[in-house]
Amino acid sequence: MYITPKHIYFIALLLLAGCLKMFAQSADKFFPKQDLMTIGSYYYPEQWPREYWERDIKKMAEVGFEFTHYGEFAWSFIEPEEGKFDFEWLDKAVELAHKNGIKVIMCTSTPTPPAWLAQKHPEILMVNAEGRTMQHGSRQHISWSSPVYRKHVERMVEAIGEHYAKDNRIWGWQLDNEPSHYGQYDYSVAAGESFRKWLKAKYKTIDEVNKAWGTAFWSIRYNDFNQVLIPNPKELIAQPSPHAVLDFKRFSADEANDFLGLQYKILRKHISPDQWITTNLMPEHVDVDPTRITSLDFVTYTKYLVAGYDKGVGTQGFRMGSATSIAFANDLFRSFNGTTGVMELQPGQVNWGKFNSQPLPGAVRMWIWHAFAGGNKLVCNYRFKQPLTGGEQYHYGIISTDGVTPSTSGLEYIKVINEIKDLRKQYNATAKMPTAYARRSTALLYNADNRWEMDNQPQTNQWAFMDHLKRYYGALKQFGAPVDVITEDRDFSKYPVMVAPAYQLLDANLVTRWKEYVQNGGHLVLTTRTGQKDRTGKLWEMKWAEPIYDLIGAKVSFYDLLPDSVQGTIKAGIQNYKWNNWADVLDPSAGTQVWATYTNQYYAGKAAVISRKLGKGTVTYVGPDTDDGALERAVLAKVYQQAGIAIKSLPEGVMIDWRDGFWVAVNYSDKPYNVAIPIGAKVLVGEKLLKPASVVVWKE
């Protein structure tokens, strides 16, 4: 048999899928299935008088926490002077945890280098877009690219790894803390040098950089790599090359992965193979891409829902956050290799938000159960005691400011701890995912490149990639669909439905894989802006978005954008919808069905939503992006209907998921919802009438 490049491509995919499966098994081994989910809390011994430690750790055990979390911000205590390490205090804290039956997550303290290091080596400091060098006095103010910083990181991680080598009191390890620059990028000299090395590795020659970046435009072209600077909009009169910006964001994400990989390799030389290594990331931050973190055993996430940034659903949504917030993080992080956890979950009121409301009573408990529903192996709250000093004095802890009394949200944690322990008695290792639920399994295809590219060139102040994606994601969860947020290296075939929101950058291989997925019976939904550019961010030298024409059975004639004061209108069947943000105007081929048309503007009567049969499956293309998501939800419902897949119709804010033999429903809305629990099912937690900020768990 002649092996074509196409055969090689699919053989590589199969091998990769096998490796991912093996990786998922190796990560899953750290967490006995019968434990379901383990709950713990952060503690900072270095921040409290030593005479408090024994009381605090004993209290932690008494209220039921099964693990604690040490050392993430403690570098100046671990290495108070250059090359001199002190583990006596940390050893005592580890022993106190062990004495009280509490496992320890040990952390590397890399986000908070000591003052002596920053003073002696200011070149380790990050430089922001305005050219300001960050200073000692907070956290994450360093450059991952600095060779000097990395040398000191290596020595510190080596020391802590050697000291706790094979220590069975240590459950697992966390590298750094929320590794990112919180939406900013590093423009330091070290970052520039590392960026050029990254470009050399990717493109080999400067001519290839010029070609990929289109540097003939505005005579930007380079003669050698040393001329390439980080594209900084703050230092340019007009916009930088979008291709250079895209590559810089890719580099920055890869640099984070490389920095974590450096620490991982050091620790793995020393620690037990039974100990896992992870880090915690923020799912929706832009400067670090969770899908690019490939150097760890698994990845966990940080989640704060009530801080004034997301007002949720209904009149009390600002006290609960959005239902899609934890759900999306669950479905994204779990999808990497089947294992994830919430390393940092809001414990109640916080101090750093736009406004810092009290969560609705019950909301904290609901968040923990929502994390359970999403398959998390662990939940850790930040933090056990409310601090009396420092930048987070108004940040709740499990224990209030007197050091002994549980806070209101602490009581909710204690309640869930006991509920989970009772649930373990009901665990059945042979439980199988219900057939009707499995039939709704859906993939949401995600690539940060698309987000980065469109964030840089939105074309309208109303475009927001994550809002667009979550309109589809939220609709899927209202249907009661189990969702995996996947990347392109995954096997598409196991999902009856796949949605690829605003997939602007693609190549011929992806289009071929989509086509084969559909021909073999899959139902693919593509949305506005898809297929406009190649992987470097260049427009195709062909008709607009032409690479997808054969797939969708239509042409994309043009796109339109409206002022925020003007509403476009659409008719689908007997229903009318409005759009405002973006609209692809479509010209369908023979045999392609028109599901919706534009009804105002000069292109009234033109196709807005189309669908076609292809082989055993279907392809649907949604041209507009709306604000309320009603059109998107209706289109998705029709896709499932025509595919013969039964769906639920849950109100916005209510989600129902299945995990390990248990059904879990949560309610982020401001109205009660009567959950349709089958006769004969056993309610284990909560009640059938699901009140706002509450949960019900049952077993069929």
SULLIN-V628106 format. One record per residue. PHI is phi in whole degrees, -180 to 180 (NA if undefined). Layout:
BEGIN
phi={PHI PHI}
END
This chain:
BEGIN
phi={NA -79 -92 -89 -56 -65 -61 -60 -61 -76 -63 -62 -63 -64 -63 -63 -60 -64 -64 -62 -63 -62 -63 -61 -64 -68 -75 -66 -65 -73 -128 -56 -58 -69 -76 61 -149 -106 -116 -141 -150 -69 -141 -120 -58 -67 -96 -130 -56 -59 -69 -87 -59 -62 -61 -67 -68 -63 -63 -58 -69 -61 -82 111 -66 -105 -151 -131 -146 -122 91 -68 -119 -112 -56 -68 -89 -75 -130 -65 -134 -56 80 -111 -107 -128 -111 -59 -66 -72 -59 -63 -65 -64 -66 -62 -63 -61 -58 -99 73 -111 -76 -120 -95 -96 -118 -89 -94 -65 -76 -132 -64 -68 -60 -62 -73 -66 -69 -76 -132 -62 -69 -80 -82 -70 -117 -87 -64 -81 86 -83 -82 -66 -124 -66 143 -145 -148 54 -101 -112 -100 -62 -86 -68 -61 -68 -59 -63 -62 -71 -61 -58 -67 -68 -67 -59 -66 -72 -66 -66 -65 -105 -58 59 -78 -78 -79 -91 -79 -164 -130 -115 -90 58 -154 44 -56 -175 -115 54 87 -102 -126 -93 -114 -70 -59 -63 -65 -62 -65 -69 -61 -65 -63 -62 -65 -61 -66 -81 -106 71 -125 -68 -63 -70 -63 -58 -67 -67 -92 59 -75 -62 -64 60 56 -78 -49 -114 -96 -154 -64 -65 -84 -79 -111 -64 -70 -114 -59 -74 -113 -126 -69 -114 -66 -74 -59 -64 -71 -68 -62 -61 -66 -65 -69 -62 -58 -60 -67 -66 -65 -62 -63 -65 -63 -69 -63 -57 -69 -57 -63 -66 -62 -64 -67 -114 -84 -67 -65 -83 -97 -94 -131 -141 -146 -115 -119 -96 -56 -110 -72 -98 -85 -129 -101 -56 -71 -95 -85 -114 -100 -118 -72 -164 -124 -112 -134 -106 -148 -123 -103 -117 -150 88 -95 -136 -88 63 -115 78 -70 -112 -60 -66 -96 -122 81 -90 -62 -76 -66 -69 -59 -64 -62 -55 -75 -79 -71 -65 -72 -62 -151 87 -131 -159 -161 -102 -81 -147 -120 -55 -96 147 -62 -120 -121 -113 -82 -62 -148 -116 -73 -70 -62 -61 -51 99 -65 -61 -61 -62 -62 -64 -66 -67 -63 -60 -58 -84 93 -66 -88 -150 -134 -125 -93 -113 -154 -72 -117 -68 -71 -96 -134 89 -76 -126 -61 -94 -91 -59 -123 -67 -108 -74 -67 -77 85 -135 -93 -62 -73 -59 -75 -61 -64 -69 -61 -60 -63 -66 -54 -69 -66 -66 -62 -68 -65 -59 -68 -98 -66 -125 -64 -95 -61 -116 -59 -56 -59 -63 -68 -62 -64 -87 -53 -136 -101 -110 -83 -132 -144 -59 -55 -63 -63 -59 -65 -78 -61 -77 -131 -71 72 -155 -71 -98 -82 -143 -58 -67 -64 -61 -60 -75 -63 -75 -60 -61 -63 -60 -71 -67 -80 74 -89 -72 -118 -113 -88 -117 -106 -68 -79 -92 -79 -77 -66 -82 -106 -61 -129 -136 -115 -121 -73 45 -86 -71 -104 -154 -141 -64 -61 -66 -61 -63 -65 -59 -62 -68 -58 -69 -59 -87 115 -79 -117 -103 -117 -109 -130 -45 78 -67 77 -73 -139 -86 -68 -87 91 -87 -68 -70 -85 -166 -65 -58 58 -61 -57 -101 -59 -66 -71 -88 69 -169 -104 -97 -65 -171 -124 -133 -132 -117 -62 -69 -96 -117 -112 -86 -124 -140 -121 -130 65 -102 -98 -114 -135 -122 -135 -152 -89 -157 -147 -84 -98 -111 -123 -73 -83 -60 93 -93 -81 -101 -94 -157 -130 -74 -122 -142 66 -71 -105 -52 96 -79 -72 -109 -134 -132 -151 -145 -86 -146 62 -91 -123 -139 -123 -123 -122 -108 -75 -95 -118 -101 -92 -92 75 -66 -65 -59 -65 -65 -65 -61 -60 -69 -60 -64 -61 -70 -83 75 -107 -73 -127 -89 -133 -86 -67 -59 100 -103 -131 -130 -132 -116 -154 52 92 -119 -94 -131 -120 -129 -131 -94 -90 -100 -127 -68 -134 -89 -75 -81 -88 -61 -61 95 -71 -105 -79 -102 -141 79 -133 -60 -78 -89 -78 -55 62 -133 -139 -134 -123 -142 -133 -96}
END
